[in-house]
Each structure stands twice: as C-alpha cells, then as structure tokens.
Amino acid sequence: MVVDVVLKPEISDPQGQAVLGALGRLGHTQVTGVRQGKHFVLDVEGTVDEADLRQIAETLLANPVIEDVELHLPTD
C-alpha cells in the first residue's frame, strides 16, 4: 500500500519553488510547477481497508491541516 502526502495547494511550498527555479536555469522551461511531497510504502499482513489506511495517513503520516493524502490501494 502506498500513501503520498503533499502540501495543500494554498500552502506555500519553498522546496518546490526552489526545484522549479533550478529547472528553469537548466533550460527546462516547459515545467511550470513543482510540489514536493512524501511517499510512504507500507507492507502489511492481511488486509487493511481504505478507512484504516486513511486513518493511519491522517493521524501519523500527514498533517491534515496543511497536507493532502492520496491513497493507492492494491487492486488485486
């Protein structure tokens, strides 16, 4: 199971802005935005449903006040 965490769009992302500036200086002007985030890969035994995974993400992996989470559940 994978959880991606990124800052909400209304929250300033200085690291993303730094990367965007560097890309521009390297000539990659087609990139118009960068958002930095965290990528978590969870190994689990048995099954974990979406509600459990969301609770894990929102209580431990992310700060829901300033970050959004995206869950990637196995499709089997």
Backbone hydrogen bonds in HBPLUS format (Angstrom, degrees):
<---DONOR---> <-ACCEPTOR-->    atom                        ^
c    i                          cat <-CA-CA->   ^        H-A-AA   ^      H-
h    n   atom  resd res      DA  || num        DHA   H-A  angle D-A-AA Bond
n    s   type  num  typ     dist DA aas  dist angle  dist       angle   num
A0042-LEU N   A0001-MET O   2.73 MM  41  5.17 166.7  1.74 159.3 162.9     1
A0002-VAL N   A0072-HIS O   3.18 MM  70  5.02 170.1  2.20 142.0 144.9     2
A0072-HIS N   A0002-VAL O   2.84 MM  70  5.02 149.8  1.94 163.7 158.8     3
A0003-VAL N   A0040-PHE O   2.87 MM  37  5.09 159.5  1.91 145.2 151.5     4
A0040-PHE N   A0003-VAL O   2.81 MM  37  5.09 171.0  1.81 157.5 160.1     5
A0004-ASP N   A0070-GLU O   2.95 MM  66  5.13 169.1  1.96 152.1 155.1     6
A0070-GLU N   A0004-ASP O   2.82 MM  66  5.13 148.9  1.91 151.1 158.1     7
A0005-VAL N   A0038-LYS O   2.84 MM  33  5.05 165.2  1.86 150.2 153.7     8
A0038-LYS N   A0005-VAL O   2.76 MM  33  5.05 155.8  1.81 146.7 155.3     9
A0006-VAL N   A0068-ASP O   3.05 MM  62  5.48 158.7  2.10 150.9 157.7    10
A0068-ASP N   A0006-VAL O   2.74 MM  62  5.48 160.4  1.78 169.7 173.7    11
A0008-LYS N   A0066-ILE O   2.83 MM  58  5.65 165.0  1.85 142.2 141.3    12
A0011-ILE N   A0008-LYS O   2.93 MM   3  5.44 164.0  1.96 122.0 127.3    13
A0017-GLN N   A0013-ASP O   2.97 MM   4  6.28 155.5  2.03 154.2 161.9    14
A0018-ALA N   A0014-PRO O   2.93 MM   4  6.14 150.3  2.02 143.7 151.4    15
A0019-VAL N   A0015-GLN O   3.02 MM   4  6.30 159.0  2.07 150.0 154.9    16
A0020-LEU N   A0016-GLY O   2.91 MM   4  6.12 159.3  1.96 147.4 153.6    17
A0021-GLY N   A0017-GLN O   2.91 MM   4  6.13 156.6  1.97 146.3 152.2    18
A0022-ALA N   A0018-ALA O   3.00 MM   4  6.25 157.4  2.06 146.7 152.6    19
A0023-LEU N   A0019-VAL O   2.87 MM   4  6.13 157.1  1.92 153.4 159.8    20
A0024-GLY N   A0020-LEU O   3.05 MM   4  6.30 157.6  2.10 148.0 153.5    21
A0025-ARG N   A0021-GLY O   3.04 MM   4  6.35 155.8  2.10 147.3 153.7    22
A0026-LEU N   A0022-ALA O   3.01 MM   4  6.25 135.4  2.22 141.8 153.8    23
A0026-LEU N   A0023-LEU O   3.14 MM   3  5.06 129.2  2.41  93.1 106.8    24
A0028-HIS N   A0023-LEU O   2.88 MM   5  5.19 153.9  1.94 156.7 148.1    25
A0027-GLY N   A0024-GLY O   3.01 MM   3  5.12 158.2  2.06 104.9 110.8    26
A0031-VAL N   A0028-HIS O   3.34 MM   3  6.14 168.0  2.36 118.6 121.7    27
A0053-LEU N   A0049-ASP O   3.04 MM   4  6.33 165.0  2.06 158.1 162.6    28
A0054-ARG N   A0050-GLU O   2.83 MM   4  5.98 157.3  1.88 150.5 156.9    29
A0055-GLN N   A0051-ALA O   2.99 MM   4  6.18 154.0  2.05 143.2 150.2    30
A0056-ILE N   A0052-ASP O   2.97 MM   4  6.27 159.5  2.02 150.5 155.8    31
A0057-ALA N   A0053-LEU O   2.91 MM   4  6.13 164.3  1.94 149.9 154.3    32
A0058-GLU N   A0054-ARG O   2.85 MM   4  5.98 165.0  1.87 153.6 157.3    33
A0059-THR N   A0055-GLN O   2.97 MM   4  5.91 137.3  2.16 144.1 153.1    34
A0060-LEU N   A0056-ILE O   2.99 MM   4  5.73 147.4  2.10 146.3 152.6    35
A0062-ALA N   A0057-ALA O   2.83 MM   5  5.82 128.9  2.10 166.7 172.7    36
A0066-ILE N   A0063-ASN O   3.01 MM   3  5.86 138.7  2.19 126.3 134.0    37
A0067-GLU N   A0063-ASN O   2.77 MM   4  5.46 142.2  1.91 157.5 164.5    38
